[in-house]
Amino acid sequence: MKSDAVPAGKVRVFVTSFDVSESGWQGCEANLKRCWESSDKRHELVETPEAADLIILGDYWELKRGHVPRGNALIHRWPDKCFVISYEDKAVMLQHGIYSSGTKSIAARQRIRNFSYSLYPQKFLNPFVSQASVGAECERKDYLMSFVGRRCHPVRDELLGLKYRRPDVCIADSSASFELWKDGDNGTVNRERQQQYCDTIRRSKFSLCPRGSGANSIRLFESMQLGVAPVIIADNWLLPMGPRWADFAIFVPERRVKDVETIVIEREADFQAMGQRARQAYHEFFADDVCFNYVVDCCLDIRAKQWLPEPVFWRWRSLAIAAGNLRRRIRLLDRIQRLGRLGRRSPV
Protein backbone atom coordinates (compact mmCIF):
# COMPACT_ATOMS: atom_id res chain seq x y z
CA MET A 1 0.00 0.00 0.00
CA LYS A 2 1.52 3.28 -1.06
CA SER A 3 1.75 6.22 1.34
CA ASP A 4 -0.62 9.13 0.76
CA ALA A 5 1.06 12.01 -1.05
CA VAL A 6 1.61 15.09 1.12
CA PRO A 7 1.60 18.47 -0.59
CA ALA A 8 4.68 20.65 -0.24
CA GLY A 9 4.41 23.54 2.21
CA LYS A 10 1.29 23.65 4.33
CA VAL A 11 0.17 20.26 5.69
CA ARG A 12 -3.36 19.57 6.86
CA VAL A 13 -3.21 17.89 10.27
CA PHE A 14 -5.93 16.19 12.29
CA VAL A 15 -5.00 15.91 15.98
CA THR A 16 -6.77 13.48 18.30
CA SER A 17 -6.06 10.99 21.10
CA PHE A 18 -5.41 7.30 20.81
CA ASP A 19 -8.02 6.58 23.48
CA VAL A 20 -10.99 8.91 23.05
CA SER A 21 -13.08 7.32 25.81
CA GLU A 22 -13.97 9.25 28.96
CA SER A 23 -11.23 7.44 30.90
CA GLY A 24 -8.60 7.90 28.18
CA TRP A 25 -5.61 10.21 28.43
CA GLN A 26 -6.02 13.22 26.15
CA GLY A 27 -3.54 15.72 27.55
CA CYS A 28 -1.10 15.32 24.67
CA GLU A 29 -3.83 16.23 22.19
CA ALA A 30 -4.66 19.38 24.15
CA ASN A 31 -0.99 20.35 24.46
CA LEU A 32 -0.36 19.81 20.76
CA LYS A 33 -3.29 22.05 19.84
CA ARG A 34 -2.04 24.66 22.33
CA CYS A 35 1.40 24.57 20.72
CA TRP A 36 -0.18 24.98 17.28
CA GLU A 37 -1.80 28.19 18.55
CA SER A 38 1.62 29.58 19.48
CA SER A 39 3.27 28.39 16.25
CA ASP A 40 3.73 30.33 13.02
CA LYS A 41 0.63 28.54 11.62
CA ARG A 42 2.73 27.03 8.86
CA HIS A 43 0.42 24.02 8.93
CA GLU A 44 -3.37 23.81 9.13
CA LEU A 45 -5.45 22.05 11.76
CA VAL A 46 -8.49 20.35 10.24
CA GLU A 47 -11.66 19.09 11.90
CA THR A 48 -11.96 15.67 10.27
CA PRO A 49 -9.52 12.84 9.56
CA GLU A 50 -10.81 12.59 5.99
CA ALA A 51 -9.55 16.11 5.26
CA ALA A 52 -6.10 15.50 6.76
CA ASP A 53 -2.76 14.72 5.17
CA LEU A 54 -1.50 13.54 8.57
CA ILE A 55 -3.38 12.15 11.56
CA ILE A 56 -1.56 12.50 14.89
CA LEU A 57 -2.80 10.43 17.84
CA GLY A 58 -1.50 11.53 21.22
CA ASP A 59 -1.07 9.58 24.47
CA TYR A 60 -0.38 6.23 22.88
CA TRP A 61 -0.02 3.59 25.62
CA GLU A 62 -0.17 0.26 23.84
CA LEU A 63 0.81 -1.97 26.75
CA LYS A 64 -0.24 -0.31 30.00
CA ARG A 65 -3.83 0.05 28.88
CA GLY A 66 -4.00 -3.18 26.93
CA HIS A 67 -4.67 -1.47 23.61
CA VAL A 68 -3.80 -2.98 20.26
CA PRO A 69 -3.05 -0.24 17.71
CA ARG A 70 -4.96 -1.94 14.91
CA GLY A 71 -7.97 -1.79 17.20
CA ASN A 72 -8.03 1.97 16.73
CA ALA A 73 -10.49 2.83 13.96
CA LEU A 74 -8.31 5.57 12.46
CA ILE A 75 -5.18 3.42 12.36
CA HIS A 76 -7.17 0.55 10.92
CA ARG A 77 -8.47 2.77 8.09
CA TRP A 78 -5.40 4.94 7.44
CA PRO A 79 -2.34 3.11 8.82
CA ASP A 80 0.08 5.10 6.67
CA LYS A 81 -1.09 8.58 7.53
CA CYS A 82 -1.67 7.87 11.25
CA PHE A 83 1.28 8.70 13.52
CA VAL A 84 1.28 8.23 17.28
CA ILE A 85 2.98 10.12 20.10
CA SER A 86 4.12 7.87 22.94
CA TYR A 87 5.90 8.58 26.23
CA GLU A 88 6.16 4.95 27.32
CA ASP A 89 9.52 4.04 28.83
CA LYS A 90 9.54 0.62 27.16
CA ALA A 91 7.39 1.10 24.10
CA VAL A 92 7.11 -1.77 21.64
CA MET A 93 6.79 0.74 18.76
CA LEU A 94 3.90 -1.07 17.12
CA GLN A 95 2.75 2.01 15.17
CA HIS A 96 5.06 4.45 13.45
CA GLY A 97 5.31 7.86 15.04
CA ILE A 98 7.03 10.00 17.67
CA TYR A 99 8.37 8.36 20.83
CA SER A 100 10.40 9.58 23.79
CA SER A 101 12.36 6.39 24.51
CA GLY A 102 12.60 4.75 21.11
CA THR A 103 15.55 2.40 20.80
CA LYS A 104 17.60 1.01 17.96
CA SER A 105 15.87 -2.05 16.54
CA ILE A 106 14.50 -3.56 13.34
CA ALA A 107 11.00 -2.41 14.33
CA ALA A 108 12.23 1.18 14.71
CA ARG A 109 14.15 1.27 11.45
CA GLN A 110 12.99 4.46 9.72
CA ARG A 111 9.58 4.10 11.45
CA ILE A 112 10.04 6.23 14.52
CA ARG A 113 11.59 9.49 15.63
CA ASN A 114 12.35 10.43 19.21
CA PHE A 115 11.15 13.65 20.80
CA SER A 116 11.38 15.68 24.02
CA TYR A 117 8.80 15.82 26.80
CA SER A 118 7.35 19.12 25.58
CA LEU A 119 3.84 17.63 25.26
CA TYR A 120 3.99 15.70 28.54
CA PRO A 121 1.18 16.23 31.11
CA GLN A 122 1.85 19.46 33.01
CA LYS A 123 1.41 17.75 36.39
CA PHE A 124 4.50 15.64 35.67
CA LEU A 125 6.69 18.58 34.65
CA ASN A 126 8.87 20.47 37.11
CA PRO A 127 7.41 24.01 37.16
CA PHE A 128 10.67 25.49 38.44
CA VAL A 129 12.51 24.45 35.26
CA SER A 130 10.28 26.52 32.97
CA GLN A 131 10.34 29.43 35.42
CA ALA A 132 14.13 29.41 35.70
CA SER A 133 14.61 28.99 31.95
CA VAL A 134 13.15 32.45 31.22
CA GLY A 135 15.25 34.16 33.88
CA ALA A 136 18.88 35.24 33.97
CA GLU A 137 21.68 32.73 33.48
CA CYS A 138 22.90 31.10 36.67
CA GLU A 139 26.38 32.52 37.24
CA ARG A 140 27.08 30.41 40.31
CA LYS A 141 28.49 27.07 39.23
CA ASP A 142 29.16 25.05 42.38
CA TYR A 143 29.38 21.65 40.73
CA LEU A 144 31.49 20.16 37.98
CA MET A 145 28.62 17.76 37.29
CA SER A 146 25.51 16.57 39.05
CA PHE A 147 22.89 13.85 39.11
CA VAL A 148 19.92 13.60 41.45
CA GLY A 149 17.75 10.62 40.55
CA ARG A 150 16.28 7.23 41.33
CA ARG A 151 17.85 3.79 41.13
CA CYS A 152 15.91 2.27 38.23
CA HIS A 153 18.65 0.84 36.01
CA PRO A 154 22.11 -0.77 36.48
CA VAL A 155 23.74 2.25 34.81
CA ARG A 156 22.37 4.46 37.56
CA ASP A 157 23.37 1.95 40.25
CA GLU A 158 26.96 2.12 39.02
CA LEU A 159 26.89 5.90 38.77
CA LEU A 160 25.57 6.24 42.32
CA GLY A 161 28.14 3.76 43.66
CA LEU A 162 31.26 5.38 42.24
CA LYS A 163 33.87 7.18 44.34
CA TYR A 164 34.60 10.62 42.86
CA ARG A 165 37.88 12.48 43.23
CA ARG A 166 36.54 16.00 42.89
CA PRO A 167 34.63 17.46 45.85
CA ASP A 168 32.42 19.48 43.48
CA VAL A 169 30.67 16.40 42.06
CA CYS A 170 27.07 16.17 43.28
CA ILE A 171 25.57 12.67 43.00
CA ALA A 172 22.48 11.88 45.06
CA ASP A 173 20.07 8.95 45.21
CA SER A 174 16.52 10.30 45.45
CA SER A 175 14.81 6.90 45.48
CA ALA A 176 13.67 7.15 49.08
CA SER A 177 12.99 10.88 49.28
CA PHE A 178 11.62 12.17 46.01
CA GLU A 179 9.72 10.64 43.13
CA LEU A 180 8.07 12.89 40.60
CA TRP A 181 5.34 10.40 39.73
CA LYS A 182 3.99 10.02 43.26
CA ASP A 183 2.14 12.50 45.45
CA GLY A 184 3.81 13.77 48.56
CA ASP A 185 2.32 14.96 51.82
CA ASN A 186 -1.26 16.25 51.65
CA GLY A 187 -1.63 14.83 48.15
CA THR A 188 0.80 17.26 46.48
CA VAL A 189 4.21 16.77 44.92
CA ASN A 190 7.02 17.99 47.13
CA ARG A 191 7.71 21.41 45.58
CA GLU A 192 10.68 22.10 47.80
CA ARG A 193 12.55 19.11 46.43
CA GLN A 194 11.59 20.01 42.87
CA GLN A 195 13.10 23.42 43.50
CA GLN A 196 16.29 21.85 44.88
CA TYR A 197 16.49 19.53 41.87
CA CYS A 198 16.22 22.48 39.47
CA ASP A 199 18.74 24.56 41.42
CA THR A 200 21.24 21.69 41.43
CA ILE A 201 21.15 21.41 37.64
CA ARG A 202 21.44 25.20 37.19
CA ARG A 203 24.47 25.34 39.50
CA SER A 204 26.24 22.58 37.53
CA LYS A 205 28.63 22.90 34.63
CA PHE A 206 27.41 19.56 33.28
CA SER A 207 24.28 17.52 33.96
CA LEU A 208 24.58 13.74 34.00
CA CYS A 209 21.69 12.19 32.05
CA PRO A 210 21.86 8.41 32.43
CA ARG A 211 19.10 6.28 31.01
CA GLY A 212 16.42 5.24 33.49
CA SER A 213 13.48 2.86 33.22
CA GLY A 214 13.43 3.88 29.56
CA ALA A 215 16.29 4.71 27.25
CA ASN A 216 15.57 8.44 27.62
CA SER A 217 15.52 10.76 30.60
CA ILE A 218 13.45 13.90 31.03
CA ARG A 219 16.42 15.56 32.77
CA LEU A 220 18.22 15.67 29.40
CA PHE A 221 15.71 18.18 28.04
CA GLU A 222 15.38 19.97 31.38
CA SER A 223 19.15 20.49 31.32
CA MET A 224 19.05 21.83 27.78
CA GLN A 225 16.19 24.16 28.70
CA LEU A 226 18.23 25.46 31.65
CA GLY A 227 21.31 26.01 29.51
CA VAL A 228 23.41 23.21 31.03
CA ALA A 229 25.37 20.81 28.83
CA PRO A 230 24.07 17.23 29.17
CA VAL A 231 26.22 14.13 29.58
CA ILE A 232 24.22 11.41 27.84
CA ILE A 233 24.67 7.82 29.06
CA ALA A 234 22.25 5.77 26.97
CA ASP A 235 23.77 3.53 24.30
CA ASN A 236 20.61 2.33 22.60
CA TRP A 237 18.60 5.56 22.54
CA LEU A 238 17.88 7.11 19.14
CA LEU A 239 18.83 10.78 19.09
CA PRO A 240 16.01 13.14 18.05
CA MET A 241 16.58 14.61 14.60
CA GLY A 242 17.50 18.26 14.23
CA PRO A 243 20.00 19.37 16.89
CA ARG A 244 23.75 19.10 16.32
CA TRP A 245 24.12 16.98 19.44
CA ALA A 246 27.90 16.73 19.34
CA ASP A 247 28.13 20.52 19.64
CA PHE A 248 26.73 20.63 23.16
CA ALA A 249 26.46 17.10 24.59
CA ILE A 250 29.04 14.64 25.90
CA PHE A 251 28.35 10.98 25.13
CA VAL A 252 29.63 8.38 27.59
CA PRO A 253 29.20 4.69 26.66
CA GLU A 254 27.43 2.69 29.36
CA ARG A 255 30.45 0.40 29.68
CA ARG A 256 32.58 3.47 30.57
CA VAL A 257 30.45 4.89 33.39
CA LYS A 258 33.41 4.43 35.73
CA ASP A 259 35.37 6.95 33.60
CA VAL A 260 32.65 9.63 33.52
CA GLU A 261 34.49 12.04 35.84
CA THR A 262 37.68 11.91 33.75
CA ILE A 263 35.73 12.35 30.51
CA VAL A 264 33.84 15.38 31.83
CA ILE A 265 36.96 17.02 33.27
CA GLU A 266 38.53 16.89 29.80
CA ARG A 267 35.67 19.11 28.53
CA GLU A 268 35.37 21.37 31.59
CA ALA A 269 36.71 24.44 29.83
CA ASP A 270 33.90 24.20 27.25
CA PHE A 271 30.98 24.09 29.68
CA GLN A 272 29.72 27.62 29.13
CA ALA A 273 29.70 27.52 25.32
CA MET A 274 28.18 24.03 25.35
CA GLY A 275 25.45 25.13 27.76
CA GLN A 276 24.52 28.07 25.56
CA ARG A 277 24.32 25.84 22.50
CA ALA A 278 22.18 23.34 24.45
CA ARG A 279 19.69 26.06 25.35
CA GLN A 280 19.67 27.34 21.77
CA ALA A 281 18.95 23.84 20.44
CA TYR A 282 16.09 23.41 22.89
CA HIS A 283 14.42 26.62 21.75
CA GLU A 284 15.03 25.85 18.10
CA PHE A 285 13.47 22.37 18.15
CA PHE A 286 11.56 21.60 21.36
CA ALA A 287 10.05 24.79 22.81
CA ASP A 288 6.28 25.31 22.75
CA ASP A 289 6.26 27.70 19.80
CA VAL A 290 8.17 25.31 17.52
CA CYS A 291 7.26 21.81 18.71
CA PHE A 292 4.09 21.48 16.60
CA ASN A 293 6.07 22.07 13.42
CA TYR A 294 8.79 19.76 14.71
CA VAL A 295 6.31 16.91 15.23
CA VAL A 296 4.91 17.40 11.72
CA ASP A 297 8.43 17.49 10.27
CA CYS A 298 9.24 14.21 12.04
CA CYS A 299 6.13 12.55 10.62
CA LEU A 300 6.96 13.78 7.12
CA ASP A 301 10.54 12.55 7.50
CA ILE A 302 9.28 9.10 8.49
CA ARG A 303 6.93 9.05 5.53
CA ALA A 304 9.72 10.01 3.13
CA LYS A 305 12.25 7.47 4.44
CA GLN A 306 10.22 4.51 5.71
CA TRP A 307 11.14 1.60 3.48
CA LEU A 308 8.44 -0.76 4.75
CA PRO A 309 4.91 0.73 4.63
CA GLU A 310 2.86 0.31 7.81
CA PRO A 311 0.33 -2.18 6.33
CA VAL A 312 3.23 -4.37 5.18
CA PHE A 313 4.90 -3.99 8.57
CA TRP A 314 1.70 -5.11 10.26
CA ARG A 315 1.47 -8.22 8.09
CA TRP A 316 5.13 -8.98 8.78
CA ARG A 317 4.63 -8.35 12.51
CA SER A 318 1.65 -10.72 12.67
CA LEU A 319 3.72 -13.47 11.04
CA ALA A 320 6.64 -12.78 13.40
CA ILE A 321 4.37 -12.98 16.47
CA ALA A 322 2.81 -16.21 15.20
CA ALA A 323 6.26 -17.70 14.57
CA GLY A 324 7.43 -16.62 18.02
CA ASN A 325 4.39 -18.16 19.69
CA LEU A 326 4.97 -21.38 17.76
CA ARG A 327 8.62 -21.52 18.85
CA ARG A 328 7.65 -20.95 22.49
CA ARG A 329 5.02 -23.69 22.28
CA ILE A 330 7.51 -26.13 20.73
CA ARG A 331 10.06 -25.36 23.47
CA LEU A 332 7.41 -25.85 26.16
CA LEU A 333 6.33 -29.21 24.69
CA ASP A 334 9.95 -30.30 24.40
CA ARG A 335 10.55 -29.39 28.05
CA ILE A 336 7.45 -31.32 29.15
CA GLN A 337 8.61 -34.37 27.19
CA ARG A 338 12.12 -34.20 28.70
CA LEU A 339 10.68 -33.92 32.21
CA GLY A 340 8.45 -36.91 31.44
CA ARG A 341 11.43 -39.00 30.30
CA LEU A 342 13.35 -38.06 33.45
CA GLY A 343 10.35 -39.07 35.56
CA ARG A 344 10.17 -42.48 33.94
CA ARG A 345 13.87 -43.07 34.65
CA SER A 346 13.52 -42.30 38.37
CA PRO A 347 13.57 -45.36 40.69
CA VAL A 348 10.24 -46.35 42.24
Residue pairs with C-beta under 8 A, 6 or more apart in sequence:
1 79
1 80
1 309
1 310
1 311
1 312
2 80
2 309
3 80
3 81
3 303
3 306
3 309
4 53
4 78
4 80
4 81
6 53
6 54
6 300
6 303
7 53
9 42
10 42
10 43
10 44
11 43
11 44
11 53
11 54
11 296
11 300
12 43
12 44
12 46
12 51
12 52
12 53
12 54
13 36
13 43
13 44
13 45
13 46
13 52
13 53
13 54
13 55
13 56
13 296
14 45
14 46
14 47
14 48
14 49
14 51
14 52
14 54
14 55
14 56
15 29
15 32
15 33
15 36
15 45
15 56
15 58
16 29
16 49
16 55
16 56
16 57
16 58
16 74
17 24
17 25
17 26
17 28
17 29
17 57
17 58
17 59
18 24
18 57
18 58
18 59
18 60
18 61
18 67
18 72
18 84
19 25
19 26
19 59
19 61
19 65
19 67
20 26
24 59
25 58
25 59
25 61
25 121
26 58
26 59
27 58
27 59
27 119
27 121
27 122
28 58
28 59
28 85
28 87
28 119
28 120
28 121
29 58
29 59
31 58
31 118
31 119
31 120
31 122
32 56
32 58
32 85
32 119
32 292
32 295
33 45
34 288
35 118
35 119
35 288
35 289
35 291
35 292
36 43
36 45
36 292
38 288
38 289
39 289
39 290
39 292
39 293
40 289
40 293
42 293
43 292
43 293
43 296
46 52
49 55
49 74
49 77
49 78
52 81
53 81
54 81
54 83
54 296
54 299
54 300
55 74
55 78
55 81
55 82
55 83
56 83
56 84
56 85
56 97
56 295
56 299
57 72
57 74
57 75
57 82
57 83
57 84
57 85
57 97
58 84
58 85
58 119
59 85
59 87
60 69
60 84
60 85
60 86
60 88
60 91
60 95
60 97
61 67
61 86
61 88
62 68
62 69
62 86
62 88
62 91
62 92
62 94
62 95
63 88
63 90
63 91
63 92
64 88
68 94
69 75
69 84
69 94
69 95
70 76
70 79
70 314
72 82
74 82
75 82
75 95
79 95
79 309
79 310
79 311
79 314
80 303
80 309
80 310
80 311
82 95
82 97
82 310
83 95
83 96
83 97
83 98
83 299
83 302
84 95
84 96
84 97
84 98
85 97
85 98
85 99
85 115
85 119
85 295
86 93
86 97
86 98
86 99
86 100
87 99
87 100
87 101
87 117
87 120
88 99
88 100
88 101
88 214
89 101
89 212
89 213
89 214
89 216
90 101
90 213
90 214
91 99
91 101
91 102
91 214
92 107
93 99
93 102
93 105
93 107
93 108
93 111
93 112
94 107
94 317
95 310
96 111
96 112
96 302
96 306
96 310
96 313
97 112
97 113
97 299
97 302
98 112
98 113
98 114
98 115
98 295
98 298
98 299
99 112
99 113
99 114
99 115
100 114
100 115
100 116
100 117
100 214
100 216
101 114
101 214
101 215
101 216
101 237
102 108
102 112
102 113
102 114
102 215
102 237
102 238
103 215
103 236
103 237
103 238
104 236
104 238
107 317
108 238
109 307
109 308
110 302
110 305
110 306
110 307
110 308
111 302
111 306
111 308
111 310
111 313
112 238
112 302
113 238
113 240
113 241
113 298
113 301
113 302
114 216
114 237
114 238
114 239
114 240
115 240
115 286
115 291
115 294
115 295
115 298
116 221
116 240
116 282
116 285
116 286
116 291
117 125
117 218
117 221
118 221
118 286
118 287
118 288
118 291
119 291
119 295
120 218
123 189
124 180
124 181
126 180
126 194
126 197
126 198
126 222
127 191
127 194
128 191
128 194
128 195
128 197
128 198
128 199
129 198
129 222
129 225
129 226
130 225
132 138
132 198
132 202
132 226
133 225
133 226
133 227
133 279
137 227
138 202
138 203
138 226
138 227
140 203
141 203
141 204
141 205
141 271
142 168
142 170
142 203
142 204
143 168
143 169
143 170
143 200
143 203
143 204
143 205
144 166
144 168
144 169
144 204
144 205
144 206
144 261
144 264
144 265
144 268
145 169
145 170
145 204
145 205
145 206
145 207
145 208
145 231
145 260
145 261
145 264
146 169
146 170
146 171
146 200
146 201
146 203
146 204
146 206
146 207
146 208
147 159
147 160
147 170
147 171
147 172
147 207
147 208
147 209
147 210
148 170
148 171
148 172
148 174
148 178
148 196
148 197
148 200
149 156
149 172
149 173
149 174
149 210
149 212
149 217
149 219
150 156
150 173
150 174
150 175
150 179
150 212
151 157
151 160
151 173
151 175
152 212
152 213
153 210
153 211
153 212
153 213
155 210
155 211
155 233
155 234
155 254
155 257
156 210
156 211
156 212
158 257
158 258
159 171
159 208
159 210
159 233
159 257
159 260
160 171
160 173
162 171
162 257
162 258
162 260
162 261
164 171
164 261
165 261
166 261
166 265
169 261
170 200
170 204
171 208
174 193
174 197
177 193
178 190
178 193
178 194
178 197
180 189
180 194
182 189
183 189
184 190
198 222
198 226
201 207
201 219
201 222
201 223
201 226
201 228
202 226
202 228
204 228
205 228
205 229
205 268
205 271
205 275
206 228
206 229
206 230
206 231
206 250
206 264
206 267
206 271
207 219
207 220
207 223
207 228
207 229
207 230
207 231
208 230
208 231
208 233
208 260
209 217
209 219
209 220
209 223
209 230
209 231
209 232
209 233
209 234
210 217
210 233
210 234
210 257
211 217
211 233
211 234
211 237
211 254
215 234
215 236
215 237
216 234
216 237
217 234
219 230
220 230
220 232
221 282
221 286
223 229
223 230
223 278
224 230
224 248
224 278
224 279
224 281
224 282
224 286
225 279
225 282
225 286
226 279
227 275
227 276
227 278
227 279
228 275
228 278
229 248
229 249
229 250
229 267
229 270
229 271
229 274
229 275
229 277
229 278
230 248
230 249
230 250
230 278
231 249
231 250
231 251
231 252
231 260
231 263
231 264
232 245
232 249
232 250
232 251
232 252
233 252
233 253
233 254
233 257
233 260
234 254
235 253
235 254
239 245
240 285
241 298
241 301
242 281
242 284
242 285
242 294
243 281
243 284
243 285
244 277
244 281
245 251
247 274
247 277
247 281
248 274
248 275
248 277
248 278
248 281
249 274
249 278
250 263
250 264
250 267
252 259
252 260
252 263
256 263
267 274
283 290
284 290
285 291
285 294
286 294
308 316
